[in-house]
Amino acid sequence: MKARFWVGLGGLLGLLAMAVAGYRYLLGWDARQALFFTLITITTIGYNDYGLTPAARDFTALLIVVGIASWTLLLTAGAEYVAAHWEGTRRRRMERELEGLRNHFVVVGYGPVGREVAELLHRAGRRVLVVDMDPVAVERARAKGMAALQGDATQEETLREAGLARAAGILSVTRNDPVNVFVTLCARGMSPGIFIAANAIAAGVEEKLRRAGATVVISPYEIGAQRLAMTALSPHAAELFEGYAADSPGGLRIREAILEAGSTVCGKRLRDSGLREQSNVMLVAVKGAGGGELTVNPSADRVLSAGDILIGLGRAESVDAFAALVAPRAMRELGALE
């Protein structure tokens, strides 16, 4: 593109020189008058024929045709060069942004489900990278303030560019089950320990996704059906969770955090920890350290030990305080990555 621009510019300058020489030869003009007439001719501004001879008129007609063609070539090449330069600059900026991502979530597919997933994670303060083959979807994700990459997530190169090795997890939520299976296979092969969540559209795909390496498999239709049934059977209970997806201040959130040794509640009995008083969050379950048993509604005499996974229920602002209280170092590190 750059070469075409310089070729076009050189051709236009050469045309100017030949036209000036032609008018000087045909009409005996000086160089200044010949250049002026050449410029108003090839730019189609001309307003006077200056007493042209028949030969000069023929020459001028040819000059107009060649001049317009030269301008078109130059302007087209110039526009392509500017567009390529802008795209290159944008690409380099995006590459720097991708290289800086750490502990982020890769969301594959920015369709109806992917959009909700990505925006929920983003509102929760987590860094999100959307991967989609549709350039329109990619631009929509960027407009929401999220990093986005146009590419085929079934290709290892795309997942590598998305920083899979540095990611906290990947969620394959396209509307195509075979794509979700293949993304899961690729991601598990590239990063054996990474968290992988996938959605299953058709019946029977859940088991295939699990065999492919998915940590969690979700059926959006099944979840939607359960929610609808809940609103019919227990409308007031359903009201407690109303607004979760819409980020309503009144909506409840469930948050888990791994208890750190440096936390002020570590080593204390639940009744003495002040966890609820300090965070305004109800502790609904505890999973023992090292893959221990999951205890729902733990006893007030339960001793909270380092490495326990505490699961709390509360409002949005409260569960953030809960996580900061339980895992202060992890939350500080997470905040530094934002």
C-alpha positions in Angstrom: 0.0 0.0 0.0 2.8 2.4 0.8 4.5 1.5 -2.4 1.3 2.2 -4.4 1.1 5.6 -2.7 4.6 6.6 -3.7 4.1 5.3 -7.2 0.9 7.3 -7.5 2.6 10.5 -6.2 5.5 10.0 -8.5 3.2 9.5 -11.5 1.3 12.7 -10.6 4.5 14.7 -10.4 5.7 13.2 -13.6 2.4 14.2 -15.3 2.7 17.8 -14.1 6.2 18.0 -15.5 5.2 16.6 -18.9 2.1 18.8 -19.0 4.2 21.9 -18.3 6.6 20.9 -21.0 3.8 20.2 -23.4 2.1 23.6 -23.0 5.5 25.4 -23.3 6.1 23.6 -26.6 2.6 24.0 -28.0 1.8 27.5 -26.9 5.1 29.0 -26.0 4.1 29.8 -22.4 6.5 30.3 -19.6 6.8 27.6 -16.9 4.7 29.5 -14.4 1.7 30.0 -16.7 2.0 26.4 -18.0 2.1 25.0 -14.4 -0.9 27.2 -13.4 -3.0 26.0 -16.3 -2.0 22.4 -15.7 -3.1 22.6 -12.1 -6.5 24.1 -12.8 -7.0 21.5 -15.6 -6.2 18.3 -13.7 -8.1 19.5 -10.6 -11.1 20.2 -12.9 -11.2 23.8 -11.7 -10.4 25.3 -15.2 -12.4 28.4 -16.1 -10.8 29.7 -19.3 -9.2 28.1 -22.3 -6.6 30.9 -22.7 -6.9 30.8 -26.5 -5.8 27.2 -26.9 -4.9 26.0 -30.3 -6.6 22.8 -31.7 -3.5 20.8 -30.8 -3.4 22.3 -27.3 -7.1 21.5 -26.8 -6.5 17.8 -27.7 -3.6 17.8 -25.3 -5.7 19.3 -22.6 -8.4 16.7 -23.1 -5.9 13.9 -22.7 -4.4 15.7 -19.7 -7.9 15.8 -18.0 -8.4 12.1 -18.4 -5.0 11.1 -17.3 -5.0 13.7 -14.5 -8.3 12.4 -13.0 -7.0 8.8 -13.2 -3.8 9.9 -11.4 -5.6 11.7 -8.7 -7.9 8.7 -8.1 -5.0 6.4 -7.9 -3.2 8.7 -5.4 -6.2 9.3 -3.2 -7.1 5.6 -3.1 -3.6 4.6 -2.2 -3.3 7.3 0.4 -6.6 6.3 2.0 -5.5 2.7 2.1 -2.2 3.6 3.6 -3.8 5.7 6.3 -6.3 3.0 7.1 -3.6 0.4 7.3 -1.5 2.6 9.5 -4.4 3.2 11.8 -5.3 -0.5 11.9 -1.7 -1.4 12.7 -1.6 1.1 15.5 -4.8 -0.3 16.9 -3.5 -3.8 16.6 -0.3 -3.0 18.5 -2.3 -1.3 21.2 -4.6 -4.3 21.5 -1.6 -6.7 21.7 -0.1 -4.6 24.5 -3.5 -4.8 26.3 -3.7 -8.5 25.8 -0.1 -9.0 27.1 -1.0 -7.1 30.2 -3.9 -9.3 31.1 -3.4 -11.5 34.2 -5.9 -13.6 36.2 -8.6 -12.7 33.7 -11.5 -14.7 32.4 -11.7 -15.6 28.7 -15.3 -15.6 27.5 -15.7 -17.4 24.2 -18.8 -16.3 22.3 -20.6 -12.9 22.7 -24.1 -14.1 22.0 -27.1 -13.8 24.3 -25.5 -16.0 27.0 -21.9 -14.8 26.5 -22.9 -11.2 26.7 -24.6 -11.7 30.1 -21.7 -13.8 31.4 -19.1 -11.3 30.4 -21.0 -8.3 31.7 -21.7 -10.0 35.1 -18.0 -10.8 35.5 -17.1 -7.3 34.4 -19.5 -5.7 36.9 -18.1 -8.0 39.6 -14.7 -6.3 39.1 -13.0 -9.1 37.2 -11.0 -8.5 34.0 -12.7 -10.1 31.0 -11.5 -10.9 27.5 -14.2 -11.7 25.0 -13.2 -13.9 22.0 -15.6 -14.0 19.0 -15.3 -14.4 15.3 -17.9 -11.7 14.6 -16.3 -8.3 14.3 -19.6 -6.6 15.3 -19.7 -8.7 18.5 -16.1 -7.8 19.3 -16.8 -4.0 18.9 -19.9 -4.3 21.1 -17.8 -5.9 23.8 -15.2 -3.2 23.6 -17.9 -0.6 23.8 -18.8 -2.1 27.1 -15.3 -1.5 28.4 -14.0 -5.1 28.0 -11.0 -6.4 26.2 -12.0 -8.3 23.0 -10.2 -10.4 20.4 -11.6 -11.4 17.0 -10.6 -14.9 16.3 -11.4 -18.6 16.2 -11.2 -20.0 19.7 -10.9 -23.5 18.4 -7.4 -22.6 17.3 -4.6 -22.9 19.8 -3.0 -19.7 18.4 -6.1 -17.7 19.3 -6.2 -19.1 22.8 -2.5 -18.4 23.2 -3.1 -14.8 22.1 -5.9 -14.5 24.6 -3.4 -15.3 27.4 -4.9 -18.6 28.4 -1.8 -19.5 30.4 -2.2 -16.4 32.5 -6.0 -16.6 32.8 -8.1 -17.5 35.9 -10.5 -19.5 33.7 -12.2 -19.8 30.3 -16.0 -20.0 29.7 -17.1 -21.4 26.3 -20.6 -20.1 25.9 -21.3 -20.2 22.1 -24.6 -21.4 20.7 -22.7 -24.3 19.0 -22.2 -27.4 21.0 -19.4 -28.9 18.8 -17.5 -25.6 19.1 -17.9 -25.6 22.9 -16.5 -29.2 23.0 -13.6 -28.3 20.8 -12.7 -25.2 22.7 -12.8 -27.2 25.9 -10.5 -29.9 24.5 -8.0 -27.2 23.2 -8.1 -25.3 26.5 -7.6 -28.4 28.7 -4.8 -29.6 26.5 -3.0 -26.2 26.6 -3.6 -25.6 30.3 -4.3 -28.8 32.3 -5.2 -27.0 35.6 -7.3 -24.2 34.3 -11.0 -23.7 35.3 -13.2 -24.4 32.3 -17.0 -23.7 32.2 -19.1 -24.5 29.2 -22.8 -24.3 28.3 -24.6 -27.2 26.7 -27.5 -26.6 24.3 -28.6 -30.0 23.1 -29.5 -32.9 25.4 -26.7 -35.3 26.0 -23.9 -32.9 25.4 -23.1 -32.4 29.1 -21.2 -35.7 29.3 -19.2 -35.0 26.2 -18.1 -31.6 27.6 -17.1 -33.2 30.9 -15.1 -35.9 29.0 -13.5 -33.1 27.0 -12.3 -31.5 30.3 -14.9 -29.0 31.4 -14.8 -28.3 35.1 -18.5 -27.1 35.1 -21.2 -27.7 32.5 -24.3 -25.6 32.5 -27.5 -25.8 30.4 -29.0 -22.3 30.0 -32.3 -23.8 29.1 -32.4 -25.9 32.2 -31.4 -23.0 34.5 -34.0 -20.9 32.8 -36.7 -23.5 33.3 -35.8 -23.9 37.0 -36.0 -20.1 37.5 -39.4 -20.0 35.8 -40.7 -22.8 38.0 -39.3 -21.2 41.1 -41.2 -17.9 40.3 -44.4 -20.0 40.0 -43.9 -22.2 43.0 -42.1 -19.8 45.4 -42.6 -16.2 44.1 -41.3 -14.6 47.3 -38.2 -16.7 47.5 -37.6 -15.9 43.8 -37.9 -12.2 44.6 -34.9 -12.5 46.9 -32.7 -13.2 43.9 -34.5 -10.8 41.6 -32.1 -8.4 39.9 -29.1 -10.6 40.1 -28.4 -10.4 36.4 -29.4 -6.7 36.3 -27.1 -5.8 39.1 -29.9 -4.4 41.2 -28.7 -3.0 44.6 -31.4 -5.1 46.3 -30.5 -8.3 44.6 -28.6 -11.0 46.5 -25.2 -12.3 45.6 -23.4 -15.5 46.5 -19.6 -15.1 47.0 -16.9 -17.6 48.0 -13.4 -16.8 49.3 -10.6 -18.9 50.5 -9.8 -18.1 54.2 -6.3 -16.7 54.6 -4.1 -17.2 57.6 -3.7 -13.4 57.8 -7.5 -12.8 58.1 -8.8 -11.5 61.4 -11.4 -14.3 61.4 -9.0 -17.2 60.9 -8.6 -19.6 63.8 -11.8 -18.4 65.5 -15.1 -20.1 66.1 -17.8 -18.7 63.8 -19.7 -17.3 66.8 -16.6 -15.3 67.9 -15.4 -14.3 64.4 -17.6 -11.3 63.9 -17.9 -12.3 60.3 -21.5 -11.4 59.9 -21.3 -8.2 62.0 -18.3 -6.9 60.0 -19.5 -7.8 56.5 -23.3 -8.0 56.9 -23.1 -11.4 55.0 -24.7 -14.7 56.1 -22.3 -17.6 56.0 -24.3 -20.3 54.3 -21.6 -23.0 53.8 -18.0 -24.0 54.4 -15.9 -26.4 52.5 -13.0 -27.7 54.4 -9.4 -27.0 53.3 -7.8 -29.5 50.9 -11.1 -30.8 49.4 -12.9 -31.4 52.7 -16.6 -31.8 53.2 -19.0 -29.1 52.2 -21.0 -28.1 55.3 -24.2 -26.2 54.7 -25.4 -23.9 57.5 -22.2 -24.5 59.6 -22.5 -24.6 63.4 -21.7 -21.5 65.4 -18.9 -23.5 67.1 -17.2 -24.3 63.8 -13.6 -23.2 63.9 -12.6 -21.3 60.7 -9.2 -22.6 59.5 -6.9 -21.3 56.8 -7.7 -22.8 53.5 -11.4 -23.3 54.2 -13.7 -22.1 51.4 -16.3 -19.8 52.9 -19.5 -19.2 51.0 -21.5 -16.1 51.9 -24.9 -14.7 50.9 -25.6 -11.0 50.9 -26.0 -7.8 48.8 -23.5 -6.7 46.2 -21.6 -4.2 48.4 -21.7 -6.6 51.4 -20.2 -9.6 49.6 -17.3 -7.5 48.4 -16.6 -6.6 52.1 -17.0 -10.3 53.0 -14.3 -11.3 50.4 -11.9 -8.6 51.6 -12.3 -9.8 55.2 -11.8 -13.5 54.4 -9.1 -13.1 51.8 -7.4 -9.7 52.2 -4.2 -10.5 50.4 -6.0 -12.1 47.4 -8.3 -9.1 47.1 -5.4 -6.6 47.2 -3.6 -8.6 44.5 -6.9 -8.7 42.4 -7.3 -4.9 42.9 -3.7 -4.3 41.7 -4.5 -6.2 38.5 -7.5 -4.0 37.6 
